[in-house]
Amino acid sequence: MKINATVQFDSAKLFLVDNCFDSTTLDAVNRIFSDQNNGWAADPIFAHKPGRLMYQDNNAVTQLIDTSAQVLSDQIGALLGRKIQYQSSSLWLDLPGYVIDPHYDTPGNPEISMQIFVGDPAKVWEMLGTAIYLPESGGRNPLFEMHYRINSGYIMEYPDRVRHGLNHNIPAQYVRNSVYLRFASA
């Protein structure tokens, strides 16, 4: 994993990352996303905003993600200056039309999040990454947007303190594929 930038907010940090997964893990994860007919179901947590599917199977690939996340937890802990532990992962397939309004996550759920964008590079629109908004910004004008690039994304400390979302609806010809990892202080 390579850290490209660190953003310090009043009470949280954000790290922009590249090259998160090794090529074996990335290829395996991308195979899951290439078959949108098997293992995917609507995510009940996001039922109020239809268009997000979550991978439901537990198999060798999800175990490979868990193993990678265990290794990442040491690296993330070093970045944050404290011991952290991996909690869980989700694979999210966001379909055309899906919207993620600017929001704060629920306090402590998770304490530290990591979202890595994956998928077929031919089906990626760079503007489908995550946007960061100023707390006082009532509109959809982000402070900045992280581009959707394969095997890249972010680590967010205290996502309940950083206003974030998706600044664009997903157009008909694209999907947004990501691995979302949750961590907490040990």
PyMOL commands that place a pseudoatom at each C-alpha (Angstrom):
pseudoatom trace, name=CA, resn=MET, resi=1, chain=A, elem=C, hetatm=0, pos=[0.000, 0.000, 0.000]
pseudoatom trace, name=CA, resn=LYS, resi=2, chain=A, elem=C, hetatm=0, pos=[1.273, 3.440, -0.923]
pseudoatom trace, name=CA, resn=ILE, resi=3, chain=A, elem=C, hetatm=0, pos=[0.114, 6.605, 0.858]
pseudoatom trace, name=CA, resn=ASN, resi=4, chain=A, elem=C, hetatm=0, pos=[-0.201, 9.492, -1.625]
pseudoatom trace, name=CA, resn=ALA, resi=5, chain=A, elem=C, hetatm=0, pos=[-1.468, 12.202, 0.693]
pseudoatom trace, name=CA, resn=THR, resi=6, chain=A, elem=C, hetatm=0, pos=[-2.599, 12.851, 4.236]
pseudoatom trace, name=CA, resn=VAL, resi=7, chain=A, elem=C, hetatm=0, pos=[-5.350, 15.322, 5.070]
pseudoatom trace, name=CA, resn=GLN, resi=8, chain=A, elem=C, hetatm=0, pos=[-5.669, 16.466, 8.679]
pseudoatom trace, name=CA, resn=PHE, resi=9, chain=A, elem=C, hetatm=0, pos=[-9.123, 17.639, 9.746]
pseudoatom trace, name=CA, resn=ASP, resi=10, chain=A, elem=C, hetatm=0, pos=[-9.899, 19.140, 13.164]
pseudoatom trace, name=CA, resn=SER, resi=11, chain=A, elem=C, hetatm=0, pos=[-10.482, 15.745, 14.742]
pseudoatom trace, name=CA, resn=ALA, resi=12, chain=A, elem=C, hetatm=0, pos=[-9.844, 13.152, 12.027]
pseudoatom trace, name=CA, resn=LYS, resi=13, chain=A, elem=C, hetatm=0, pos=[-7.357, 12.109, 9.367]
pseudoatom trace, name=CA, resn=LEU, resi=14, chain=A, elem=C, hetatm=0, pos=[-7.775, 10.984, 5.794]
pseudoatom trace, name=CA, resn=PHE, resi=15, chain=A, elem=C, hetatm=0, pos=[-5.139, 9.100, 3.805]
pseudoatom trace, name=CA, resn=LEU, resi=16, chain=A, elem=C, hetatm=0, pos=[-5.285, 8.696, 0.029]
pseudoatom trace, name=CA, resn=VAL, resi=17, chain=A, elem=C, hetatm=0, pos=[-3.903, 5.313, -0.993]
pseudoatom trace, name=CA, resn=ASP, resi=18, chain=A, elem=C, hetatm=0, pos=[-2.759, 3.485, -4.120]
pseudoatom trace, name=CA, resn=ASN, resi=19, chain=A, elem=C, hetatm=0, pos=[-1.710, -0.101, -4.760]
pseudoatom trace, name=CA, resn=CYS, resi=20, chain=A, elem=C, hetatm=0, pos=[-3.694, -1.453, -1.846]
pseudoatom trace, name=CA, resn=PHE, resi=21, chain=A, elem=C, hetatm=0, pos=[-4.038, -5.109, -2.833]
pseudoatom trace, name=CA, resn=ASP, resi=22, chain=A, elem=C, hetatm=0, pos=[-1.384, -7.298, -4.391]
pseudoatom trace, name=CA, resn=SER, resi=23, chain=A, elem=C, hetatm=0, pos=[-2.120, -8.448, -7.958]
pseudoatom trace, name=CA, resn=THR, resi=24, chain=A, elem=C, hetatm=0, pos=[-3.347, -11.911, -6.890]
pseudoatom trace, name=CA, resn=THR, resi=25, chain=A, elem=C, hetatm=0, pos=[-5.897, -10.468, -4.463]
pseudoatom trace, name=CA, resn=LEU, resi=26, chain=A, elem=C, hetatm=0, pos=[-6.984, -7.742, -6.883]
pseudoatom trace, name=CA, resn=ASP, resi=27, chain=A, elem=C, hetatm=0, pos=[-7.523, -10.253, -9.715]
pseudoatom trace, name=CA, resn=ALA, resi=28, chain=A, elem=C, hetatm=0, pos=[-9.562, -12.523, -7.433]
pseudoatom trace, name=CA, resn=VAL, resi=29, chain=A, elem=C, hetatm=0, pos=[-11.707, -9.629, -6.195]
pseudoatom trace, name=CA, resn=ASN, resi=30, chain=A, elem=C, hetatm=0, pos=[-12.275, -8.386, -9.745]
pseudoatom trace, name=CA, resn=ARG, resi=31, chain=A, elem=C, hetatm=0, pos=[-13.519, -11.846, -10.795]
pseudoatom trace, name=CA, resn=ILE, resi=32, chain=A, elem=C, hetatm=0, pos=[-16.263, -11.575, -8.160]
pseudoatom trace, name=CA, resn=PHE, resi=33, chain=A, elem=C, hetatm=0, pos=[-17.345, -8.188, -9.512]
pseudoatom trace, name=CA, resn=SER, resi=34, chain=A, elem=C, hetatm=0, pos=[-17.295, -9.430, -13.117]
pseudoatom trace, name=CA, resn=ASP, resi=35, chain=A, elem=C, hetatm=0, pos=[-20.133, -11.864, -12.317]
pseudoatom trace, name=CA, resn=GLN, resi=36, chain=A, elem=C, hetatm=0, pos=[-22.950, -9.605, -11.177]
pseudoatom trace, name=CA, resn=ASN, resi=37, chain=A, elem=C, hetatm=0, pos=[-25.510, -12.434, -11.240]
pseudoatom trace, name=CA, resn=ASN, resi=38, chain=A, elem=C, hetatm=0, pos=[-24.093, -14.641, -8.479]
pseudoatom trace, name=CA, resn=GLY, resi=39, chain=A, elem=C, hetatm=0, pos=[-23.718, -13.837, -4.807]
pseudoatom trace, name=CA, resn=TRP, resi=40, chain=A, elem=C, hetatm=0, pos=[-25.098, -10.287, -4.924]
pseudoatom trace, name=CA, resn=ALA, resi=41, chain=A, elem=C, hetatm=0, pos=[-28.167, -9.015, -3.053]
pseudoatom trace, name=CA, resn=ALA, resi=42, chain=A, elem=C, hetatm=0, pos=[-29.629, -5.685, -2.008]
pseudoatom trace, name=CA, resn=ASP, resi=43, chain=A, elem=C, hetatm=0, pos=[-27.899, -4.363, 1.088]
pseudoatom trace, name=CA, resn=PRO, resi=44, chain=A, elem=C, hetatm=0, pos=[-30.586, -3.901, 3.794]
pseudoatom trace, name=CA, resn=ILE, resi=45, chain=A, elem=C, hetatm=0, pos=[-28.528, -1.142, 5.459]
pseudoatom trace, name=CA, resn=PHE, resi=46, chain=A, elem=C, hetatm=0, pos=[-28.933, 0.910, 2.278]
pseudoatom trace, name=CA, resn=ALA, resi=47, chain=A, elem=C, hetatm=0, pos=[-32.546, -0.042, 1.537]
pseudoatom trace, name=CA, resn=HIS, resi=48, chain=A, elem=C, hetatm=0, pos=[-33.559, 3.647, 1.737]
pseudoatom trace, name=CA, resn=LYS, resi=49, chain=A, elem=C, hetatm=0, pos=[-31.349, 4.269, -1.349]
pseudoatom trace, name=CA, resn=PRO, resi=50, chain=A, elem=C, hetatm=0, pos=[-31.848, 1.440, -3.849]
pseudoatom trace, name=CA, resn=GLY, resi=51, chain=A, elem=C, hetatm=0, pos=[-28.981, 0.617, -6.176]
pseudoatom trace, name=CA, resn=ARG, resi=52, chain=A, elem=C, hetatm=0, pos=[-26.318, -0.790, -3.881]
pseudoatom trace, name=CA, resn=LEU, resi=53, chain=A, elem=C, hetatm=0, pos=[-25.741, -4.523, -3.886]
pseudoatom trace, name=CA, resn=MET, resi=54, chain=A, elem=C, hetatm=0, pos=[-23.573, -6.345, -1.368]
pseudoatom trace, name=CA, resn=TYR, resi=55, chain=A, elem=C, hetatm=0, pos=[-21.728, -9.598, -1.978]
pseudoatom trace, name=CA, resn=GLN, resi=56, chain=A, elem=C, hetatm=0, pos=[-23.282, -12.272, 0.250]
pseudoatom trace, name=CA, resn=ASP, resi=57, chain=A, elem=C, hetatm=0, pos=[-20.999, -15.297, -0.194]
pseudoatom trace, name=CA, resn=ASN, resi=58, chain=A, elem=C, hetatm=0, pos=[-18.167, -16.324, 2.090]
pseudoatom trace, name=CA, resn=ASN, resi=59, chain=A, elem=C, hetatm=0, pos=[-15.474, -18.048, 0.042]
pseudoatom trace, name=CA, resn=ALA, resi=60, chain=A, elem=C, hetatm=0, pos=[-11.741, -18.181, -0.649]
pseudoatom trace, name=CA, resn=VAL, resi=61, chain=A, elem=C, hetatm=0, pos=[-11.768, -14.650, -2.085]
pseudoatom trace, name=CA, resn=THR, resi=62, chain=A, elem=C, hetatm=0, pos=[-13.491, -13.056, 0.900]
pseudoatom trace, name=CA, resn=GLN, resi=63, chain=A, elem=C, hetatm=0, pos=[-11.053, -14.939, 3.138]
pseudoatom trace, name=CA, resn=LEU, resi=64, chain=A, elem=C, hetatm=0, pos=[-8.196, -13.543, 1.033]
pseudoatom trace, name=CA, resn=ILE, resi=65, chain=A, elem=C, hetatm=0, pos=[-9.601, -10.036, 1.629]
pseudoatom trace, name=CA, resn=ASP, resi=66, chain=A, elem=C, hetatm=0, pos=[-9.731, -10.749, 5.375]
pseudoatom trace, name=CA, resn=THR, resi=67, chain=A, elem=C, hetatm=0, pos=[-6.089, -11.896, 5.322]
pseudoatom trace, name=CA, resn=SER, resi=68, chain=A, elem=C, hetatm=0, pos=[-5.051, -8.757, 3.407]
pseudoatom trace, name=CA, resn=ALA, resi=69, chain=A, elem=C, hetatm=0, pos=[-6.981, -6.577, 5.863]
pseudoatom trace, name=CA, resn=GLN, resi=70, chain=A, elem=C, hetatm=0, pos=[-5.135, -8.146, 8.802]
pseudoatom trace, name=CA, resn=VAL, resi=71, chain=A, elem=C, hetatm=0, pos=[-1.824, -7.070, 7.206]
pseudoatom trace, name=CA, resn=LEU, resi=72, chain=A, elem=C, hetatm=0, pos=[-3.227, -3.618, 6.406]
pseudoatom trace, name=CA, resn=SER, resi=73, chain=A, elem=C, hetatm=0, pos=[-4.293, -3.138, 10.027]
pseudoatom trace, name=CA, resn=ASP, resi=74, chain=A, elem=C, hetatm=0, pos=[-0.630, -2.996, 11.103]
pseudoatom trace, name=CA, resn=GLN, resi=75, chain=A, elem=C, hetatm=0, pos=[0.158, -0.424, 8.402]
pseudoatom trace, name=CA, resn=ILE, resi=76, chain=A, elem=C, hetatm=0, pos=[-2.898, 1.670, 9.254]
pseudoatom trace, name=CA, resn=GLY, resi=77, chain=A, elem=C, hetatm=0, pos=[-2.077, 1.484, 12.952]
pseudoatom trace, name=CA, resn=ALA, resi=78, chain=A, elem=C, hetatm=0, pos=[1.424, 2.814, 12.199]
pseudoatom trace, name=CA, resn=LEU, resi=79, chain=A, elem=C, hetatm=0, pos=[-0.137, 5.725, 10.267]
pseudoatom trace, name=CA, resn=LEU, resi=80, chain=A, elem=C, hetatm=0, pos=[-2.486, 6.581, 13.128]
pseudoatom trace, name=CA, resn=GLY, resi=81, chain=A, elem=C, hetatm=0, pos=[0.032, 5.960, 15.907]
pseudoatom trace, name=CA, resn=ARG, resi=82, chain=A, elem=C, hetatm=0, pos=[-2.035, 3.359, 17.735]
pseudoatom trace, name=CA, resn=LYS, resi=83, chain=A, elem=C, hetatm=0, pos=[-2.808, -0.333, 17.568]
pseudoatom trace, name=CA, resn=ILE, resi=84, chain=A, elem=C, hetatm=0, pos=[-5.902, -1.149, 15.550]
pseudoatom trace, name=CA, resn=GLN, resi=85, chain=A, elem=C, hetatm=0, pos=[-7.695, -4.320, 14.630]
pseudoatom trace, name=CA, resn=TYR, resi=86, chain=A, elem=C, hetatm=0, pos=[-9.610, -5.413, 11.567]
pseudoatom trace, name=CA, resn=GLN, resi=87, chain=A, elem=C, hetatm=0, pos=[-13.351, -5.896, 12.095]
pseudoatom trace, name=CA, resn=SER, resi=88, chain=A, elem=C, hetatm=0, pos=[-15.115, -6.724, 8.827]
pseudoatom trace, name=CA, resn=SER, resi=89, chain=A, elem=C, hetatm=0, pos=[-15.432, -6.114, 5.111]
pseudoatom trace, name=CA, resn=SER, resi=90, chain=A, elem=C, hetatm=0, pos=[-18.133, -5.547, 2.525]
pseudoatom trace, name=CA, resn=LEU, resi=91, chain=A, elem=C, hetatm=0, pos=[-17.992, -5.753, -1.244]
pseudoatom trace, name=CA, resn=TRP, resi=92, chain=A, elem=C, hetatm=0, pos=[-20.265, -3.091, -2.718]
pseudoatom trace, name=CA, resn=LEU, resi=93, chain=A, elem=C, hetatm=0, pos=[-21.596, -2.989, -6.265]
pseudoatom trace, name=CA, resn=ASP, resi=94, chain=A, elem=C, hetatm=0, pos=[-23.220, 0.398, -6.898]
pseudoatom trace, name=CA, resn=LEU, resi=95, chain=A, elem=C, hetatm=0, pos=[-25.473, 0.355, -9.954]
pseudoatom trace, name=CA, resn=PRO, resi=96, chain=A, elem=C, hetatm=0, pos=[-26.421, 3.106, -12.433]
pseudoatom trace, name=CA, resn=GLY, resi=97, chain=A, elem=C, hetatm=0, pos=[-28.549, 5.788, -10.803]
pseudoatom trace, name=CA, resn=TYR, resi=98, chain=A, elem=C, hetatm=0, pos=[-27.246, 5.130, -7.287]
pseudoatom trace, name=CA, resn=VAL, resi=99, chain=A, elem=C, hetatm=0, pos=[-26.698, 8.287, -5.226]
pseudoatom trace, name=CA, resn=ILE, resi=100, chain=A, elem=C, hetatm=0, pos=[-24.710, 8.815, -2.028]
pseudoatom trace, name=CA, resn=ASP, resi=101, chain=A, elem=C, hetatm=0, pos=[-25.627, 12.206, -0.594]
pseudoatom trace, name=CA, resn=PRO, resi=102, chain=A, elem=C, hetatm=0, pos=[-23.129, 14.072, 1.606]
pseudoatom trace, name=CA, resn=HIS, resi=103, chain=A, elem=C, hetatm=0, pos=[-23.304, 12.481, 5.049]
pseudoatom trace, name=CA, resn=TYR, resi=104, chain=A, elem=C, hetatm=0, pos=[-21.525, 11.522, 8.255]
pseudoatom trace, name=CA, resn=ASP, resi=105, chain=A, elem=C, hetatm=0, pos=[-21.323, 7.859, 9.261]
pseudoatom trace, name=CA, resn=THR, resi=106, chain=A, elem=C, hetatm=0, pos=[-22.796, 6.649, 12.529]
pseudoatom trace, name=CA, resn=PRO, resi=107, chain=A, elem=C, hetatm=0, pos=[-20.354, 7.323, 15.411]
pseudoatom trace, name=CA, resn=GLY, resi=108, chain=A, elem=C, hetatm=0, pos=[-18.089, 4.311, 15.932]
pseudoatom trace, name=CA, resn=ASN, resi=109, chain=A, elem=C, hetatm=0, pos=[-19.507, 2.400, 12.994]
pseudoatom trace, name=CA, resn=PRO, resi=110, chain=A, elem=C, hetatm=0, pos=[-16.769, 2.153, 11.919]
pseudoatom trace, name=CA, resn=GLU, resi=111, chain=A, elem=C, hetatm=0, pos=[-14.093, 4.007, 13.861]
pseudoatom trace, name=CA, resn=ILE, resi=112, chain=A, elem=C, hetatm=0, pos=[-11.741, 3.697, 10.869]
pseudoatom trace, name=CA, resn=SER, resi=113, chain=A, elem=C, hetatm=0, pos=[-12.894, 2.935, 7.339]
pseudoatom trace, name=CA, resn=MET, resi=114, chain=A, elem=C, hetatm=0, pos=[-11.031, 2.029, 4.197]
pseudoatom trace, name=CA, resn=GLN, resi=115, chain=A, elem=C, hetatm=0, pos=[-12.632, 1.985, 0.763]
pseudoatom trace, name=CA, resn=ILE, resi=116, chain=A, elem=C, hetatm=0, pos=[-10.709, 0.618, -2.203]
pseudoatom trace, name=CA, resn=PHE, resi=117, chain=A, elem=C, hetatm=0, pos=[-12.097, 0.898, -5.728]
pseudoatom trace, name=CA, resn=VAL, resi=118, chain=A, elem=C, hetatm=0, pos=[-11.835, -2.179, -7.912]
pseudoatom trace, name=CA, resn=GLY, resi=119, chain=A, elem=C, hetatm=0, pos=[-13.337, -3.500, -11.129]
pseudoatom trace, name=CA, resn=ASP, resi=120, chain=A, elem=C, hetatm=0, pos=[-12.938, -3.385, -14.872]
pseudoatom trace, name=CA, resn=PRO, resi=121, chain=A, elem=C, hetatm=0, pos=[-10.945, -0.296, -15.930]
pseudoatom trace, name=CA, resn=ALA, resi=122, chain=A, elem=C, hetatm=0, pos=[-13.125, -0.019, -19.074]
pseudoatom trace, name=CA, resn=LYS, resi=123, chain=A, elem=C, hetatm=0, pos=[-16.194, 0.513, -16.864]
pseudoatom trace, name=CA, resn=VAL, resi=124, chain=A, elem=C, hetatm=0, pos=[-14.653, 3.169, -14.611]
pseudoatom trace, name=CA, resn=TRP, resi=125, chain=A, elem=C, hetatm=0, pos=[-15.483, 6.843, -14.654]
pseudoatom trace, name=CA, resn=GLU, resi=126, chain=A, elem=C, hetatm=0, pos=[-12.928, 8.679, -12.528]
pseudoatom trace, name=CA, resn=MET, resi=127, chain=A, elem=C, hetatm=0, pos=[-15.550, 11.041, -11.092]
pseudoatom trace, name=CA, resn=LEU, resi=128, chain=A, elem=C, hetatm=0, pos=[-17.230, 8.186, -9.193]
pseudoatom trace, name=CA, resn=GLY, resi=129, chain=A, elem=C, hetatm=0, pos=[-14.740, 8.302, -6.305]
pseudoatom trace, name=CA, resn=THR, resi=130, chain=A, elem=C, hetatm=0, pos=[-15.536, 9.699, -2.883]
pseudoatom trace, name=CA, resn=ALA, resi=131, chain=A, elem=C, hetatm=0, pos=[-16.020, 13.439, -2.336]
pseudoatom trace, name=CA, resn=ILE, resi=132, chain=A, elem=C, hetatm=0, pos=[-15.140, 15.265, 0.876]
pseudoatom trace, name=CA, resn=TYR, resi=133, chain=A, elem=C, hetatm=0, pos=[-17.316, 18.224, 1.876]
pseudoatom trace, name=CA, resn=LEU, resi=134, chain=A, elem=C, hetatm=0, pos=[-16.776, 21.055, 4.309]
pseudoatom trace, name=CA, resn=PRO, resi=135, chain=A, elem=C, hetatm=0, pos=[-18.961, 20.650, 7.410]
pseudoatom trace, name=CA, resn=GLU, resi=136, chain=A, elem=C, hetatm=0, pos=[-20.757, 23.931, 6.786]
pseudoatom trace, name=CA, resn=SER, resi=137, chain=A, elem=C, hetatm=0, pos=[-21.323, 23.204, 3.073]
pseudoatom trace, name=CA, resn=GLY, resi=138, chain=A, elem=C, hetatm=0, pos=[-25.025, 22.716, 2.590]
pseudoatom trace, name=CA, resn=GLY, resi=139, chain=A, elem=C, hetatm=0, pos=[-24.709, 22.085, -1.119]
pseudoatom trace, name=CA, resn=ARG, resi=140, chain=A, elem=C, hetatm=0, pos=[-22.967, 19.552, -3.277]
pseudoatom trace, name=CA, resn=ASN, resi=141, chain=A, elem=C, hetatm=0, pos=[-19.768, 21.565, -3.737]
pseudoatom trace, name=CA, resn=PRO, resi=142, chain=A, elem=C, hetatm=0, pos=[-17.001, 19.306, -2.443]
pseudoatom trace, name=CA, resn=LEU, resi=143, chain=A, elem=C, hetatm=0, pos=[-13.768, 20.452, -0.906]
pseudoatom trace, name=CA, resn=PHE, resi=144, chain=A, elem=C, hetatm=0, pos=[-12.175, 17.785, -3.127]
pseudoatom trace, name=CA, resn=GLU, resi=145, chain=A, elem=C, hetatm=0, pos=[-12.935, 14.479, -4.828]
pseudoatom trace, name=CA, resn=MET, resi=146, chain=A, elem=C, hetatm=0, pos=[-10.853, 11.342, -4.787]
pseudoatom trace, name=CA, resn=HIS, resi=147, chain=A, elem=C, hetatm=0, pos=[-10.894, 9.854, -8.257]
pseudoatom trace, name=CA, resn=TYR, resi=148, chain=A, elem=C, hetatm=0, pos=[-12.104, 6.323, -8.815]
pseudoatom trace, name=CA, resn=ARG, resi=149, chain=A, elem=C, hetatm=0, pos=[-8.950, 4.495, -9.834]
pseudoatom trace, name=CA, resn=ILE, resi=150, chain=A, elem=C, hetatm=0, pos=[-8.530, 0.755, -9.679]
pseudoatom trace, name=CA, resn=ASN, resi=151, chain=A, elem=C, hetatm=0, pos=[-6.789, -0.482, -6.499]
pseudoatom trace, name=CA, resn=SER, resi=152, chain=A, elem=C, hetatm=0, pos=[-6.889, 3.032, -4.990]
pseudoatom trace, name=CA, resn=GLY, resi=153, chain=A, elem=C, hetatm=0, pos=[-9.041, 4.750, -2.403]
pseudoatom trace, name=CA, resn=TYR, resi=154, chain=A, elem=C, hetatm=0, pos=[-8.818, 6.090, 1.112]
pseudoatom trace, name=CA, resn=ILE, resi=155, chain=A, elem=C, hetatm=0, pos=[-8.443, 5.382, 4.806]
pseudoatom trace, name=CA, resn=MET, resi=156, chain=A, elem=C, hetatm=0, pos=[-10.712, 7.604, 6.918]
pseudoatom trace, name=CA, resn=GLU, resi=157, chain=A, elem=C, hetatm=0, pos=[-10.266, 7.980, 10.651]
pseudoatom trace, name=CA, resn=TYR, resi=158, chain=A, elem=C, hetatm=0, pos=[-13.575, 8.802, 12.339]
pseudoatom trace, name=CA, resn=PRO, resi=159, chain=A, elem=C, hetatm=0, pos=[-15.911, 8.852, 9.302]
pseudoatom trace, name=CA, resn=ASP, resi=160, chain=A, elem=C, hetatm=0, pos=[-18.573, 10.211, 11.642]
pseudoatom trace, name=CA, resn=ARG, resi=161, chain=A, elem=C, hetatm=0, pos=[-16.585, 13.486, 11.714]
pseudoatom trace, name=CA, resn=VAL, resi=162, chain=A, elem=C, hetatm=0, pos=[-15.816, 13.871, 7.999]
pseudoatom trace, name=CA, resn=ARG, resi=163, chain=A, elem=C, hetatm=0, pos=[-18.676, 14.811, 5.655]
pseudoatom trace, name=CA, resn=HIS, resi=164, chain=A, elem=C, hetatm=0, pos=[-18.376, 12.626, 2.555]
pseudoatom trace, name=CA, resn=GLY, resi=165, chain=A, elem=C, hetatm=0, pos=[-20.407, 11.187, -0.293]
pseudoatom trace, name=CA, resn=LEU, resi=166, chain=A, elem=C, hetatm=0, pos=[-20.570, 10.725, -4.051]
pseudoatom trace, name=CA, resn=ASN, resi=167, chain=A, elem=C, hetatm=0, pos=[-20.739, 13.979, -5.969]
pseudoatom trace, name=CA, resn=HIS, resi=168, chain=A, elem=C, hetatm=0, pos=[-22.304, 12.433, -9.104]
pseudoatom trace, name=CA, resn=ASN, resi=169, chain=A, elem=C, hetatm=0, pos=[-25.073, 9.978, -9.884]
pseudoatom trace, name=CA, resn=ILE, resi=170, chain=A, elem=C, hetatm=0, pos=[-23.739, 6.802, -11.458]
pseudoatom trace, name=CA, resn=PRO, resi=171, chain=A, elem=C, hetatm=0, pos=[-24.350, 7.074, -15.228]
pseudoatom trace, name=CA, resn=ALA, resi=172, chain=A, elem=C, hetatm=0, pos=[-26.030, 4.234, -17.158]
pseudoatom trace, name=CA, resn=GLN, resi=173, chain=A, elem=C, hetatm=0, pos=[-22.830, 2.891, -18.706]
pseudoatom trace, name=CA, resn=TYR, resi=174, chain=A, elem=C, hetatm=0, pos=[-20.899, 2.584, -15.404]
pseudoatom trace, name=CA, resn=VAL, resi=175, chain=A, elem=C, hetatm=0, pos=[-20.896, 0.789, -12.075]
pseudoatom trace, name=CA, resn=ARG, resi=176, chain=A, elem=C, hetatm=0, pos=[-18.929, 1.567, -8.929]
pseudoatom trace, name=CA, resn=ASN, resi=177, chain=A, elem=C, hetatm=0, pos=[-17.188, -1.420, -7.349]
pseudoatom trace, name=CA, resn=SER, resi=178, chain=A, elem=C, hetatm=0, pos=[-15.452, -1.215, -4.009]
pseudoatom trace, name=CA, resn=VAL, resi=179, chain=A, elem=C, hetatm=0, pos=[-14.119, -3.175, -1.076]
pseudoatom trace, name=CA, resn=TYR, resi=180, chain=A, elem=C, hetatm=0, pos=[-15.024, -1.490, 2.214]
pseudoatom trace, name=CA, resn=LEU, resi=181, chain=A, elem=C, hetatm=0, pos=[-12.975, -2.437, 5.274]
pseudoatom trace, name=CA, resn=ARG, resi=182, chain=A, elem=C, hetatm=0, pos=[-13.774, -1.585, 8.916]
pseudoatom trace, name=CA, resn=PHE, resi=183, chain=A, elem=C, hetatm=0, pos=[-11.206, -1.199, 11.706]
pseudoatom trace, name=CA, resn=ALA, resi=184, chain=A, elem=C, hetatm=0, pos=[-11.246, -0.171, 15.374]
pseudoatom trace, name=CA, resn=SER, resi=185, chain=A, elem=C, hetatm=0, pos=[-8.697, 0.696, 18.029]
pseudoatom trace, name=CA, resn=ALA, resi=186, chain=A, elem=C, hetatm=0, pos=[-7.401, -2.414, 19.778]
for i in range(1, 186): cmd.bond("trace and resi %d" % i, "trace and resi %d" % (i + 1))
show_as sticks, trace
zoom trace
